[in-house]
Amino acid sequence: MAAPPGRHNLRVTLTPADADKVLKDNFAPWVLDLGLTVEETGERHAVLRLPWSGALARDGGGLSGQALMAAADTATVIAISAARGAYGPMTTVQQSTSFQRPVTGTDVLIEVRVTKLGKRMAFADIAMTPDGAQEPAATASTVYALLG
């Protein structure tokens, strides 16, 4: 499967199927209820799809900011796992999100780029773009503590 964390000369990332299993095995039921699926994984990135659901919409029909923030946080775990070659315990230290435009009636692609991967901390930038759009509806940055 994947190279253990710290083996920099033999980096093997998680496949999307491996990453979907990480989702199913390690996240709370309410996070799984978001319906996230892994579209792509790479050495320092991941792309997840947040499917449109009226259950995630707020007054006025726009996708809830809380749903986008949870999707960004979850996708970051997948991207860091891909960058490390395997899932390991980690926790969010900081997340900052900027909302730029509403999302209505369409899926959102959550693209995470790991910008720094250390032994104890990881940093990532996230773009949340409606499917088919060129510009993100929201962006975020995250910091994670790597616990194992």
N, CA, C and O atoms as a GROMACS GRO file, in nm:
protein
  592
    1MET      N    1   0.085  -0.118   0.000
    1MET     CA    2   0.000   0.000   0.000
    1MET      C    3   0.088   0.123   0.000
    1MET      O    4   0.158   0.147  -0.099
    2ALA      N    5   0.088   0.200   0.104
    2ALA     CA    6   0.158   0.328   0.107
    2ALA      C    7   0.284   0.317   0.192
    2ALA      O    8   0.293   0.236   0.284
    3ALA      N    9   0.380   0.402   0.159
    3ALA     CA   10   0.503   0.408   0.238
    3ALA      C   11   0.472   0.471   0.373
    3ALA      O   12   0.389   0.562   0.381
    4PRO      N   13   0.537   0.426   0.478
    4PRO     CA   14   0.513   0.486   0.609
    4PRO      C   15   0.560   0.630   0.613
    4PRO      O   16   0.651   0.668   0.539
    5PRO      N   17   0.498   0.713   0.700
    5PRO     CA   18   0.542   0.852   0.712
    5PRO      C   19   0.691   0.857   0.742
    5PRO      O   20   0.744   0.774   0.815
    6GLY      N   21   0.758   0.956   0.683
    6GLY     CA   22   0.899   0.975   0.709
    6GLY      C   23   0.990   0.908   0.606
    6GLY      O   24   1.110   0.933   0.606
    7ARG      N   25   0.936   0.825   0.521
    7ARG     CA   26   1.017   0.760   0.418
    7ARG      C   27   1.010   0.845   0.292
    7ARG      O   28   0.930   0.820   0.202
    8HIS      N   29   1.096   0.947   0.287
    8HIS     CA   30   1.088   1.048   0.181
    8HIS      C   31   1.134   0.997   0.045
    8HIS      O   32   1.095   1.052  -0.058
    9ASN      N   33   1.217   0.892   0.042
    9ASN     CA   34   1.269   0.848  -0.085
    9ASN      C   35   1.174   0.751  -0.158
    9ASN      O   36   1.196   0.723  -0.276
   10LEU      N   37   1.072   0.701  -0.092
   10LEU     CA   38   0.980   0.606  -0.154
   10LEU      C   39   0.835   0.649  -0.138
   10LEU      O   40   0.750   0.568  -0.100
   11ARG      N   41   0.806   0.774  -0.164
   11ARG     CA   42   0.672   0.829  -0.141
   11ARG      C   43   0.569   0.762  -0.231
   11ARG      O   44   0.582   0.764  -0.354
   12VAL      N   45   0.468   0.703  -0.170
   12VAL     CA   46   0.355   0.646  -0.242
   12VAL      C   47   0.230   0.706  -0.178
   12VAL      O   48   0.210   0.694  -0.057
   13THR      N   49   0.148   0.768  -0.257
   13THR     CA   50   0.029   0.832  -0.200
   13THR      C   51  -0.086   0.734  -0.193
   13THR      O   52  -0.084   0.627  -0.253
   14LEU      N   53  -0.187   0.774  -0.119
   14LEU     CA   54  -0.311   0.697  -0.113
   14LEU      C   55  -0.382   0.705  -0.247
   14LEU      O   56  -0.379   0.809  -0.313
   15THR      N   57  -0.446   0.597  -0.286
   15THR     CA   58  -0.532   0.602  -0.404
   15THR      C   59  -0.666   0.664  -0.360
   15THR      O   60  -0.694   0.669  -0.241
   16PRO      N   61  -0.747   0.710  -0.454
   16PRO     CA   62  -0.880   0.758  -0.415
   16PRO      C   63  -0.961   0.653  -0.339
   16PRO      O   64  -1.034   0.687  -0.245
   17ALA      N   65  -0.949   0.525  -0.377
   17ALA     CA   66  -1.022   0.419  -0.305
   17ALA      C   67  -0.971   0.406  -0.162
   17ALA      O   68  -1.050   0.388  -0.069
   18ASP      N   69  -0.837   0.413  -0.143
   18ASP     CA   70  -0.780   0.411  -0.008
   18ASP      C   71  -0.833   0.529   0.073
   18ASP      O   72  -0.868   0.514   0.190
   19ALA      N   73  -0.838   0.646   0.010
   19ALA     CA   74  -0.882   0.768   0.079
   19ALA      C   75  -1.030   0.760   0.116
   19ALA      O   76  -1.069   0.806   0.223
   20ASP      N   77  -1.112   0.703   0.028
   20ASP     CA   78  -1.254   0.683   0.063
   20ASP      C   79  -1.267   0.592   0.186
   20ASP      O   80  -1.354   0.613   0.269
   21LYS      N   81  -1.179   0.492   0.196
   21LYS     CA   82  -1.180   0.404   0.313
   21LYS      C   83  -1.139   0.480   0.439
   21LYS      O   84  -1.195   0.458   0.546
   22VAL      N   85  -1.041   0.570   0.426
   22VAL     CA   86  -1.003   0.656   0.540
   22VAL      C   87  -1.124   0.735   0.588
   22VAL      O   88  -1.148   0.746   0.708
   23LEU      N   89  -1.200   0.790   0.494
   23LEU     CA   90  -1.323   0.863   0.530
   23LEU      C   91  -1.418   0.774   0.609
   23LEU      O   92  -1.461   0.809   0.719
   24LYS      N   93  -1.449   0.659   0.553
   24LYS     CA   94  -1.548   0.570   0.615
   24LYS      C   95  -1.504   0.518   0.752
   24LYS      O   96  -1.587   0.498   0.841
   25ASP      N   97  -1.374   0.496   0.768
   25ASP     CA   98  -1.324   0.435   0.891
   25ASP      C   99  -1.293   0.533   1.003
   25ASP      O  100  -1.279   0.491   1.118
   26ASN      N  101  -1.282   0.664   0.974
   26ASN     CA  102  -1.228   0.756   1.073
   26ASN      C  103  -1.310   0.881   1.102
   26ASN      O  104  -1.269   0.964   1.184
   27PHE      N  105  -1.425   0.896   1.038
   27PHE     CA  106  -1.501   1.019   1.057
   27PHE      C  107  -1.637   0.991   1.120
   27PHE      O  108  -1.695   0.883   1.103
   28ALA      N  109  -1.686   1.089   1.192
   28ALA     CA  110  -1.815   1.079   1.260
   28ALA      C  111  -1.928   1.062   1.158
   28ALA      O  112  -1.917   1.106   1.044
   29PRO      N  113  -2.037   0.997   1.201
   29PRO     CA  114  -2.150   0.977   1.110
   29PRO      C  115  -2.202   1.106   1.047
   29PRO      O  116  -2.238   1.106   0.929
   30TRP      N  117  -2.206   1.216   1.121
   30TRP     CA  118  -2.258   1.340   1.062
   30TRP      C  119  -2.166   1.392   0.952
   30TRP      O  120  -2.214   1.456   0.858
   31VAL      N  121  -2.036   1.367   0.961
   31VAL     CA  122  -1.944   1.406   0.854
   31VAL      C  123  -1.969   1.318   0.732
   31VAL      O  124  -1.972   1.367   0.619
   32LEU      N  125  -1.987   1.189   0.754
   32LEU     CA  126  -2.017   1.098   0.643
   32LEU      C  127  -2.148   1.136   0.575
   32LEU      O  128  -2.163   1.117   0.455
   33ASP      N  129  -2.243   1.191   0.652
   33ASP     CA  130  -2.371   1.235   0.595
   33ASP      C  131  -2.356   1.348   0.494
   33ASP      O  132  -2.448   1.374   0.417
   34LEU      N  133  -2.240   1.417   0.493
   34LEU     CA  134  -2.216   1.520   0.392
   34LEU      C  135  -2.208   1.459   0.252
   34LEU      O  136  -2.232   1.527   0.153
   35GLY      N  137  -2.175   1.329   0.244
   35GLY     CA  138  -2.169   1.261   0.115
   35GLY      C  139  -2.039   1.283   0.038
   35GLY      O  140  -2.035   1.259  -0.082
   36LEU      N  141  -1.934   1.327   0.106
   36LEU     CA  142  -1.807   1.353   0.038
   36LEU      C  143  -1.753   1.228  -0.029
   36LEU      O  144  -1.760   1.118   0.026
   37THR      N  145  -1.699   1.245  -0.149
   37THR     CA  146  -1.629   1.138  -0.219
   37THR      C  147  -1.494   1.192  -0.266
   37THR      O  148  -1.480   1.310  -0.298
   38VAL      N  149  -1.396   1.103  -0.270
   38VAL     CA  150  -1.262   1.141  -0.312
   38VAL      C  151  -1.253   1.128  -0.464
   38VAL      O  152  -1.274   1.020  -0.519
   39GLU      N  153  -1.222   1.238  -0.530
   39GLU     CA  154  -1.210   1.240  -0.676
   39GLU      C  155  -1.065   1.214  -0.720
   39GLU      O  156  -1.041   1.151  -0.822
   40GLU      N  157  -0.970   1.265  -0.640
   40GLU     CA  158  -0.829   1.260  -0.682
   40GLU      C  159  -0.741   1.271  -0.559
   40GLU      O  160  -0.774   1.342  -0.464
   41THR      N  161  -0.628   1.201  -0.562
   41THR     CA  162  -0.525   1.216  -0.459
   41THR      C  163  -0.391   1.225  -0.529
   41THR      O  164  -0.373   1.174  -0.640
   42GLY      N  165  -0.297   1.290  -0.463
   42GLY     CA  166  -0.162   1.302  -0.516
   42GLY      C  167  -0.065   1.321  -0.402
   42GLY      O  168  -0.104   1.318  -0.285
   43GLU      N  169   0.060   1.339  -0.435
   43GLU     CA  170   0.165   1.346  -0.333
   43GLU      C  171   0.141   1.457  -0.231
   43GLU      O  172   0.173   1.439  -0.114
   44ARG      N  173   0.087   1.570  -0.273
   44ARG     CA  174   0.064   1.682  -0.180
   44ARG      C  175  -0.073   1.746  -0.200
   44ARG      O  176  -0.092   1.865  -0.172
   45HIS      N  177  -0.169   1.667  -0.249
   45HIS     CA  178  -0.302   1.725  -0.270
   45HIS      C  179  -0.411   1.618  -0.269
   45HIS      O  180  -0.385   1.498  -0.276
   46ALA      N  181  -0.533   1.668  -0.260
   46ALA     CA  182  -0.651   1.583  -0.275
   46ALA      C  183  -0.765   1.670  -0.327
   46ALA      O  184  -0.770   1.791  -0.300
   47VAL      N  185  -0.856   1.608  -0.399
   47VAL     CA  186  -0.978   1.675  -0.445
   47VAL      C  187  -1.095   1.587  -0.402
   47VAL      O  188  -1.102   1.469  -0.436
   48LEU      N  189  -1.187   1.647  -0.328
   48LEU     CA  190  -1.308   1.577  -0.285
   48LEU      C  191  -1.429   1.649  -0.344
   48LEU      O  192  -1.423   1.769  -0.372
   49ARG      N  193  -1.537   1.575  -0.362
   49ARG     CA  194  -1.662   1.632  -0.412
   49ARG      C  195  -1.763   1.636  -0.299
   49ARG      O  196  -1.789   1.535  -0.233
   50LEU      N  197  -1.818   1.755  -0.276
   50LEU     CA  198  -1.930   1.773  -0.184
   50LEU      C  199  -2.055   1.782  -0.270
   50LEU      O  200  -2.075   1.882  -0.338
   51PRO      N  201  -2.140   1.678  -0.267
   51PRO     CA  202  -2.258   1.682  -0.354
   51PRO      C  203  -2.362   1.783  -0.303
   51PRO      O  204  -2.380   1.801  -0.182
   52TRP      N  205  -2.428   1.847  -0.398
   52TRP     CA  206  -2.534   1.940  -0.362
   52TRP      C  207  -2.644   1.865  -0.288
   52TRP      O  208  -2.681   1.754  -0.326
   53SER      N  209  -2.696   1.925  -0.183
   53SER     CA  210  -2.808   1.870  -0.109
   53SER      C  211  -2.887   1.985  -0.048
   53SER      O  212  -2.830   2.073   0.016
   54GLY      N  213  -3.016   1.984  -0.069
   54GLY     CA  214  -3.101   2.085  -0.007
   54GLY      C  215  -3.093   2.080   0.145
   54GLY      O  216  -3.117   2.180   0.211
   55ALA      N  217  -3.058   1.963   0.200
   55ALA     CA  218  -3.044   1.950   0.345
   55ALA      C  219  -2.927   2.031   0.398
   55ALA      O  220  -2.922   2.060   0.518
   56LEU      N  221  -2.832   2.067   0.311
   56LEU     CA  222  -2.716   2.147   0.352
   56LEU      C  223  -2.734   2.296   0.321
   56LEU      O  224  -2.644   2.376   0.346
   57ALA      N  225  -2.850   2.332   0.266
   57ALA     CA  226  -2.875   2.472   0.229
   57ALA      C  227  -2.928   2.550   0.349
   57ALA      O  228  -2.991   2.495   0.439
   58ARG      N  229  -2.902   2.678   0.348
   58ARG     CA  230  -2.953   2.768   0.451
   58ARG      C  231  -3.070   2.847   0.394
   58ARG      O  232  -3.110   2.827   0.279
   59ASP      N  233  -3.124   2.937   0.474
   59ASP     CA  234  -3.229   3.026   0.424
   59ASP      C  235  -3.184   3.092   0.296
   59ASP      O  236  -3.071   3.141   0.289
   60GLY      N  237  -3.266   3.095   0.196
   60GLY     CA  238  -3.231   3.156   0.069
   60GLY      C  239  -3.176   3.057  -0.032
   60GLY      O  240  -3.157   3.092  -0.149
   61GLY      N  241  -3.150   2.933   0.010
   61GLY     CA  242  -3.109   2.829  -0.084
   61GLY      C  243  -2.961   2.812  -0.109
   61GLY      O  244  -2.922   2.725  -0.186
   62GLY      N  245  -2.877   2.893  -0.044
   62GLY     CA  246  -2.732   2.877  -0.062
   62GLY      C  247  -2.676   2.768   0.029
   62GLY      O  248  -2.728   2.744   0.138
   63LEU      N  249  -2.571   2.704  -0.017
   63LEU     CA  250  -2.504   2.602   0.063
   63LEU      C  251  -2.452   2.664   0.192
   63LEU      O  252  -2.392   2.771   0.189
   64SER      N  253  -2.476   2.598   0.302
   64SER     CA  254  -2.436   2.648   0.433
   64SER      C  255  -2.284   2.658   0.445
   64SER      O  256  -2.211   2.570   0.401
   65GLY      N  257  -2.239   2.768   0.504
   65GLY     CA  258  -2.096   2.786   0.530
   65GLY      C  259  -2.040   2.678   0.621
   65GLY      O  260  -1.925   2.636   0.605
   66GLN      N  261  -2.121   2.631   0.715
   66GLN     CA  262  -2.075   2.525   0.805
   66GLN      C  263  -2.045   2.397   0.728
   66GLN      O  264  -1.949   2.327   0.759
   67ALA      N  265  -2.128   2.366   0.627
   67ALA     CA  266  -2.104   2.247   0.545
   67ALA      C  267  -1.974   2.261   0.466
   67ALA      O  268  -1.896   2.166   0.456
   68LEU      N  269  -1.950   2.380   0.411
   68LEU     CA  270  -1.826   2.404   0.337
   68LEU      C  271  -1.705   2.393   0.429
   68LEU      O  272  -1.603   2.335   0.392
   69MET      N  273  -1.716   2.449   0.550
   69MET     CA  274  -1.603   2.444   0.644
   69MET      C  275  -1.574   2.300   0.687
   69MET      O  276  -1.458   2.261   0.696
   70ALA      N  277  -1.678   2.222   0.713
   70ALA     CA  278  -1.658   2.082   0.750
   70ALA      C  279  -1.596   2.003   0.635
   70ALA      O  280  -1.511   1.918   0.656
   71ALA      N  281  -1.641   2.032   0.513
   71ALA     CA  282  -1.585   1.964   0.395
   71ALA      C  283  -1.438   1.999   0.378
   71ALA      O  284  -1.357   1.912   0.348
   72ALA      N  285  -1.402   2.126   0.396
   72ALA     CA  286  -1.262   2.168   0.384
   72ALA      C  287  -1.176   2.100   0.490
   72ALA      O  288  -1.066   2.054   0.460
   73ASP      N  289  -1.225   2.095   0.612
   73ASP     CA  290  -1.152   2.033   0.722
   73ASP      C  291  -1.130   1.884   0.694
   73ASP      O  292  -1.020   1.833   0.713
   74THR      N  293  -1.234   1.816   0.650
   74THR     CA  294  -1.227   1.674   0.620
   74THR      C  295  -1.134   1.646   0.502
   74THR      O  296  -1.053   1.554   0.507
   75ALA      N  297  -1.144   1.727   0.398
   75ALA     CA  298  -1.059   1.709   0.280
   75ALA      C  299  -0.912   1.730   0.314
   75ALA      O  300  -0.825   1.668   0.255
   76THR      N  301  -0.885   1.819   0.410
   76THR     CA  302  -0.747   1.842   0.451
   76THR      C  303  -0.688   1.716   0.514
   76THR      O  304  -0.572   1.684   0.489
   77VAL      N  305  -0.766   1.644   0.593
   77VAL     CA  306  -0.718   1.518   0.652
   77VAL      C  307  -0.679   1.421   0.540
   77VAL      O  308  -0.577   1.353   0.550
   78ILE      N  309  -0.760   1.414   0.436
   78ILE     CA  310  -0.731   1.324   0.325
   78ILE      C  311  -0.602   1.367   0.253
   78ILE      O  312  -0.519   1.283   0.220
   79ALA      N  313  -0.586   1.497   0.228
   79ALA     CA  314  -0.466   1.546   0.159
   79ALA      C  315  -0.340   1.522   0.242
   79ALA      O  316  -0.237   1.483   0.187
   80ILE      N  317  -0.348   1.545   0.372
   80ILE     CA  318  -0.231   1.520   0.458
   80ILE      C  319  -0.201   1.371   0.462
   80ILE      O  320  -0.085   1.332   0.459
   81SER      N  321  -0.303   1.287   0.468
   81SER     CA  322  -0.282   1.143   0.465
   81SER      C  323  -0.214   1.101   0.335
   81SER      O  324  -0.123   1.018   0.337
   82ALA      N  325  -0.258   1.158   0.224
   82ALA     CA  326  -0.196   1.128   0.095
   82ALA      C  327  -0.050   1.173   0.095
   82ALA      O  328   0.037   1.102   0.045
   83ALA      N  329  -0.022   1.292   0.150
   83ALA     CA  330   0.114   1.343   0.154
   83ALA      C  331   0.204   1.258   0.242
   83ALA      O  332   0.323   1.243   0.214
   84ARG      N  333   0.148   1.202   0.349
   84ARG     CA  334   0.226   1.117   0.441
   84ARG      C  335   0.232   0.972   0.394
   84ARG      O  336   0.314   0.895   0.444
   85GLY      N  337   0.148   0.935   0.298
   85GLY     CA  338   0.146   0.799   0.249
   85GLY      C  339   0.054   0.706   0.325
   85GLY      O  340   0.039   0.590   0.288
   86ALA      N  341  -0.008   0.757   0.432
   86ALA     CA  342  -0.100   0.676   0.513
   86ALA      C  343  -0.173   0.769   0.609
   86ALA      O  344  -0.127   0.879   0.639
   87TYR      N  345  -0.288   0.722   0.656
   87TYR     CA  346  -0.361   0.796   0.759
   87TYR      C  347  -0.293   0.778   0.894
   87TYR      O  348  -0.243   0.670   0.927
   88GLY      N  349  -0.291   0.884   0.970
   88GLY     CA  350  -0.243   0.879   1.108
   88GLY      C  351  -0.319   0.982   1.188
   88GLY      O  352  -0.378   1.073   1.131
   89PRO      N  353  -0.320   0.969   1.320
   89PRO     CA  354  -0.396   1.063   1.401
   89PRO      C  355  -0.345   1.206   1.383
   89PRO      O  356  -0.224   1.231   1.378
   90MET      N  357  -0.439   1.299   1.373
   90MET     CA  358  -0.408   1.441   1.358
   90MET      C  359  -0.526   1.520   1.408
   90MET      O  360  -0.637   1.467   1.422
   91THR      N  361  -0.504   1.647   1.434
   91THR     CA  362  -0.613   1.732   1.480
   91THR      C  363  -0.598   1.873   1.424
   91THR      O  364  -0.487   1.922   1.403
   92THR      N  365  -0.711   1.937   1.399
   92THR     CA  366  -0.711   2.074   1.349
   92THR      C  367  -0.663   2.168   1.459
   92THR      O  368  -0.712   2.162   1.572
   93VAL      N  369  -0.568   2.254   1.425
   93VAL     CA  370  -0.520   2.357   1.516
   93VAL      C  371  -0.584   2.491   1.480
   93VAL      O  372  -0.621   2.569   1.568
   94GLN      N  373  -0.597   2.517   1.351
   94GLN     CA  374  -0.653   2.645   1.304
   94GLN      C  375  -0.715   2.625   1.166
   94GLN      O  376  -0.664   2.550   1.083
   95GLN      N  377  -0.828   2.693   1.144
   95GLN     CA  378  -0.889   2.698   1.011
   95GLN      C  379  -0.944   2.838   0.992
   95GLN      O  380  -1.018   2.889   1.076
   96SER      N  381  -0.909   2.898   0.880
   96SER     CA  382  -0.960   3.030   0.845
   96SER      C  383  -1.026   3.020   0.709
   96SER      O  384  -0.965   2.974   0.613
   97THR      N  385  -1.152   3.063   0.701
   97THR     CA  386  -1.230   3.047   0.578
   97THR      C  387  -1.283   3.183   0.532
   97THR      O  388  -1.331   3.262   0.613
   98SER      N  389  -1.274   3.207   0.402
   98SER     CA  390  -1.330   3.328   0.341
   98SER      C  391  -1.434   3.286   0.239
   98SER      O  392  -1.406   3.206   0.150
   99PHE      N  393  -1.554   3.340   0.252
   99PHE     CA  394  -1.665   3.309   0.161
   99PHE      C  395  -1.675   3.421   0.059
   99PHE      O  396  -1.683   3.538   0.096
  100GLN      N  397  -1.675   3.385  -0.070
  100GLN     CA  398  -1.669   3.486  -0.175
  100GLN      C  399  -1.797   3.498  -0.256
  100GLN      O  400  -1.827   3.605  -0.310
  101ARG      N  401  -1.873   3.389  -0.266
  101ARG     CA  402  -2.000   3.391  -0.340
  101ARG      C  403  -2.082   3.271  -0.298
  101ARG      O  404  -2.026   3.171  -0.254
  102PRO      N  405  -2.214   3.279  -0.310
  102PRO     CA  406  -2.298   3.166  -0.269
  102PRO      C  407  -2.289   3.050  -0.370
  102PRO      O  408  -2.258   3.068  -0.487
  103VAL      N  409  -2.319   2.932  -0.319
  103VAL     CA  410  -2.329   2.812  -0.403
  103VAL      C  411  -2.473   2.766  -0.395
  103VAL      O  412  -2.526   2.742  -0.286
  104THR      N  413  -2.537   2.752  -0.511
  104THR     CA  414  -2.675   2.703  -0.515
  104THR      C  415  -2.688   2.598  -0.624
  104THR      O  416  -2.648   2.619  -0.738
  105GLY      N  417  -2.746   2.484  -0.586
  105GLY     CA  418  -2.786   2.383  -0.684
  105GLY      C  419  -2.675   2.308  -0.754
  105GLY      O  420  -2.702   2.245  -0.857
  106THR      N  421  -2.553   2.310  -0.705
  106THR     CA  422  -2.445   2.237  -0.772
  106THR      C  423  -2.346   2.180  -0.672
  106THR      O  424  -2.332   2.231  -0.561
  107ASP      N  425  -2.278   2.073  -0.712
  107ASP     CA  426  -2.173   2.015  -0.630
  107ASP      C  427  -2.058   2.114  -0.614
  107ASP      O  428  -2.044   2.208  -0.692
  108VAL      N  429  -1.976   2.090  -0.514
  108VAL     CA  430  -1.857   2.173  -0.490
  108VAL      C  431  -1.736   2.082  -0.488
  108VAL      O  432  -1.735   1.979  -0.420
  109LEU      N  433  -1.632   2.120  -0.562
  109LEU     CA  434  -1.505   2.050  -0.558
  109LEU      C  435  -1.416   2.116  -0.454
  109LEU      O  436  -1.393   2.236  -0.458
  110ILE      N  437  -1.367   2.034  -0.362
  110ILE     CA  438  -1.284   2.082  -0.252
  110ILE      C  439  -1.141   2.040  -0.285
  110ILE      O  440  -1.107   1.922  -0.274
  111GLU      N  441  -1.056   2.136  -0.327
  111GLU     CA  442  -0.920   2.106  -0.367
  111GLU      C  443  -0.823   2.154  -0.260
  111GLU      O  444  -0.819   2.272  -0.227
  112VAL      N  445  -0.746   2.060  -0.205
  112VAL     CA  446  -0.653   2.090  -0.097
  112VAL      C  447  -0.511   2.073  -0.147
  112VAL      O  448  -0.478   1.973  -0.211
  113ARG      N  449  -0.427   2.171  -0.118
  113ARG     CA  450  -0.283   2.165  -0.146
  113ARG      C  451  -0.210   2.174  -0.014
  113ARG      O  452  -0.225   2.272   0.060
  114VAL      N  453  -0.131   2.072   0.018
  114VAL     CA  454  -0.048   2.074   0.138
  114VAL      C  455   0.072   2.162   0.107
  114VAL      O  456   0.152   2.129   0.019
  115THR      N  457   0.086   2.272   0.179
  115THR     CA  458   0.193   2.368   0.150
  115THR      C  459   0.318   2.343   0.233
  115THR      O  460   0.428   2.380   0.193
  116LYS      N  461   0.302   2.279   0.349
  116LYS     CA  462   0.417   2.240   0.432
  116LYS      C  463   0.378   2.117   0.511
  116LYS      O  464   0.273   2.113   0.575
  117LEU      N  465   0.464   2.017   0.506
  117LEU     CA  466   0.444   1.894   0.582
  117LEU      C  467   0.568   1.871   0.667
  117LEU      O  468   0.673   1.833   0.616
  118GLY      N  469   0.553   1.894   0.797
  118GLY     CA  470   0.663   1.871   0.890
  118GLY      C  471   0.640   1.743   0.967
  118GLY      O  472   0.550   1.666   0.937
  119LYS      N  473   0.724   1.722   1.068
  119LYS     CA  474   0.710   1.602   1.151
  119LYS      C  475   0.593   1.613   1.246
  119LYS      O  476   0.530   1.512   1.278
  120ARG      N  477   0.562   1.733   1.293
  120ARG     CA  478   0.455   1.752   1.392
  120ARG      C  479   0.343   1.846   1.346
  120ARG      O  480   0.238   1.850   1.409
  121MET      N  481   0.365   1.920   1.238
  121MET     CA  482   0.264   2.016   1.190
  121MET      C  483   0.252   2.006   1.039
  121MET      O  484   0.348   1.972   0.969
  122ALA      N  485   0.131   2.036   0.989
  122ALA     CA  486   0.107   2.042   0.845
  122ALA      C  487   0.022   2.166   0.817
  122ALA      O  488  -0.062   2.204   0.898
  123PHE      N  489   0.044   2.226   0.703
  123PHE     CA  490  -0.027   2.346   0.660
  123PHE      C  491  -0.086   2.321   0.522
  123PHE      O  492  -0.025   2.255   0.438
  124ALA      N  493  -0.207   2.375   0.498
  124ALA     CA  494  -0.272   2.351   0.369
  124ALA      C  495  -0.356   2.471   0.328
  124ALA      O  496  -0.404   2.547   0.412
  125ASP      N  497  -0.373   2.486   0.197
  125ASP     CA  498  -0.463   2.584   0.137
  125ASP      C  499  -0.573   2.508   0.064
  125ASP      O  500  -0.547   2.406   0.000
  126ILE      N  501  -0.695   2.558   0.073
  126ILE     CA  502  -0.811   2.491   0.017
  126ILE      C  503  -0.889   2.588  -0.072
  126ILE      O  504  -0.912   2.703  -0.035
  127ALA      N  505  -0.930   2.539  -0.190
  127ALA     CA  506  -1.021   2.613  -0.278
  127ALA      C  507  -1.149   2.531  -0.290
  127ALA      O  508  -1.144   2.411  -0.317
  128MET      N  509  -1.263   2.596  -0.270
  128MET     CA  510  -1.394   2.531  -0.279
  128MET      C  511  -1.468   2.592  -0.398
  128MET      O  512  -1.520   2.703  -0.390
  129THR      N  513  -1.472   2.516  -0.508
  129THR     CA  514  -1.519   2.569  -0.635
  129THR      C  515  -1.644   2.494  -0.681
  129THR      O  516  -1.641   2.371  -0.689
  130PRO      N  517  -1.752   2.565  -0.712
  130PRO     CA  518  -1.870   2.498  -0.768
  130PRO      C  519  -1.832   2.423  -0.895
  130PRO      O  520  -1.755   2.473  -0.977
  131ASP      N  521  -1.886   2.303  -0.911
  131ASP     CA  522  -1.856   2.221  -1.028
  131ASP      C  523  -1.885   2.300  -1.155
  131ASP      O  524  -1.994   2.355  -1.172
  132GLY      N  525  -1.787   2.307  -1.244
  132GLY     CA  526  -1.801   2.378  -1.370
  132GLY      C  527  -1.760   2.524  -1.365
  132GLY      O  528  -1.748   2.588  -1.470
  133ALA      N  529  -1.739   2.579  -1.247
  133ALA     CA  530  -1.700   2.720  -1.234
  133ALA      C  531  -1.548   2.733  -1.242
  133ALA      O  532  -1.474   2.637  -1.221
  134GLN      N  533  -1.503   2.853  -1.273
  134GLN     CA  534  -1.360   2.881  -1.281
  134GLN      C  535  -1.305   2.938  -1.150
  134GLN      O  536  -1.188   2.917  -1.117
  135GLU      N  537  -1.389   3.009  -1.077
  135GLU     CA  538  -1.345   3.077  -0.954
  135GLU      C  539  -1.405   3.010  -0.832
  135GLU      O  540  -1.519   2.963  -0.836
  136PRO      N  541  -1.329   3.005  -0.723
  136PRO     CA  542  -1.383   2.943  -0.601
  136PRO      C  543  -1.495   3.026  -0.538
  136PRO      O  544  -1.500   3.148  -0.552
  137ALA      N  545  -1.584   2.956  -0.470
  137ALA     CA  546  -1.688   3.022  -0.391
  137ALA      C  547  -1.636   3.054  -0.252
  137ALA      O  548  -1.686   3.145  -0.186
  138ALA      N  549  -1.534   2.978  -0.209
  138ALA     CA  550  -1.473   3.000  -0.078
  138ALA      C  551  -1.331   2.946  -0.081
  138ALA      O  552  -1.297   2.858  -0.160
  139THR      N  553  -1.248   3.001   0.006
  139THR     CA  554  -1.112   2.952   0.024
  139THR      C  555  -1.086   2.937   0.173
  139THR      O  556  -1.153   2.999   0.256
  140ALA      N  557  -0.990   2.854   0.205
  140ALA     CA  558  -0.955   2.834   0.346
  140ALA      C  559  -0.807   2.803   0.357
  140ALA      O  560  -0.742   2.763   0.260
  141SER      N  561  -0.756   2.822   0.477
  141SER     CA  562  -0.622   2.774   0.511
  141SER      C  563  -0.635   2.700   0.644
  141SER      O  564  -0.713   2.738   0.731
  142THR      N  565  -0.556   2.593   0.657
  142THR     CA  566  -0.564   2.512   0.778
  142THR      C  567  -0.425   2.483   0.830
  142THR      O  568  -0.326   2.483   0.756
  143VAL      N  569  -0.420   2.457   0.962
  143VAL     CA  570  -0.299   2.410   1.028
  143VAL      C  571  -0.340   2.288   1.110
  143VAL      O  572  -0.441   2.291   1.181
  144TYR      N  573  -0.262   2.182   1.099
  144TYR     CA  574  -0.291   2.058   1.170
  144TYR      C  575  -0.172   2.016   1.255
  144TYR      O  576  -0.057   2.035   1.216
  145ALA      N  577  -0.200   1.961   1.371
  145ALA     CA  578  -0.100   1.894   1.453
  145ALA      C  579  -0.103   1.746   1.416
  145ALA      O  580  -0.209   1.684   1.414
  146LEU      N  581   0.014   1.691   1.387
  146LEU     CA  582   0.025   1.549   1.355
  146LEU      C  583   0.061   1.475   1.483
  146LEU      O  584   0.166   1.499   1.543
  147LEU      N  585  -0.027   1.384   1.524
  147LEU     CA  586  -0.015   1.323   1.655
  147LEU      C  587   0.051   1.185   1.653
  147LEU      O  588   0.088   1.134   1.758
  148GLY      N  589   0.065   1.128   1.537
  148GLY     CA  590   0.123   0.993   1.532
  148GLY      C  591   0.193   0.966   1.403
  148GLY      O  592   0.247   0.857   1.384
   0.00000   0.00000   0.00000
